[in-house]
Amino acid sequence: MSVLAIDAGNSKTDAALIGPDGTVLGTARGGGFRPPAVGVETAVDALADAVVRAWAAAGNTGPVAVDHVSACLANADLPVEERQLARALAARGWGGTVAVYNDTFAILRAGLPSGAEPRGVAVVCGAGINCVGMTPDGRTARFPALGKISGDWGGGGGLAEEALWFAARAEDGRGGPTALARALPEHFGLPSVYALIEALHLEQVAPARRHELAPVLFAVAAAGDPVARSLVDRQAEEIVALAVVALERLDLLDEETPVLLGGSVLAARHPQLDDGVRTLLAARAPKAVPLVVAASPVLGAGLLGLDAVGASAEVFARLREQYA
């Protein structure tokens, strides 16, 4: 059975058409998926662009028509949002059946070893932060992941905001010194934190570019700045807190269980963060097996699709080979 796999994040969308034997027949990349900002229908229109181009790349003409659509979508943070987006995708008529998941499930499914059952926990730390877990019997653990209103801290956006807070206070005297006060404005070629605040407020520096400050923070931390290092340590604490709670909810603390680490912040393998996560996880969940996921998340969407259609082991293996 054919599967249309979609992985849509805030900044980009990947679509892949997978044949019945697990062969990737066509792929395409499109823009970001942000229904809270533009509305569901407009956001799905952006998905449609990538889907139609993937369909054409496979040599097809006419309307998109597959057996199953497996879509892992950013901003599908609550089950009610997943259902709403599933209805919107079903209305496009691309597949006989449609399943929508939060995009963190793509990292989880992509990161599990070949032949492994869908069992584990994934923490994504990219632009934001989120965590999900799943077991073969269908149980899941998840968090709203809506930012500070749901108790979240960190991710690239959150780290940039915290770094700016400390830098501003260091420059104007309300806080102690930190090298962030020099490094953050220098990244944009600006002379001071005040100039950076003004540029961000007036959108002379685009809001989306705030995420560029997270790598600056890690560089300053690597150089030994105590304030920057404290933020990296706190990020490690948050990542491990999510993972441990998800393991507890699924009764997996006493079993050897993969904890998949994905997203741009974790995939960058910053030594302090990487070591911090592993050290804390070893202390609080000794049987957890941390693994950084390098595979494309659209692979995870495809594997979830193959789960849904009951594909054979050979089909799973063939799909994985193409994303190795």
Secondary structure, DSSP 8 states (H G I E B T S, - for coil): --EEEEEE-SS-EEEEEE-TTS-EEEEEEE----HHHH-HHHHHHHHHHHHHHHHHHTT--SS--EEEEEEEETT--SHHHHHHHHHHHHHTT-EEEEEEEETHHHHHHHHS-TT--S-EEEEEESSSEEEEEE-TTS-EEE----SGGGT---HHHHHHHHHHHHHHHHHHTSS---THHHHHHHHTT-S-HHHHHHHHHTTSS-GGGGGGHHHHHHHHHHTT-HHHHHHHHHHHHHHHHHHHHHHHHTT-TTS-EEEEEESHHHHTT-HHHHHHHHHHHHHH-TTEEEEE--S-HHHHHHHHHHHHHT--HHHHHHHHHHT-
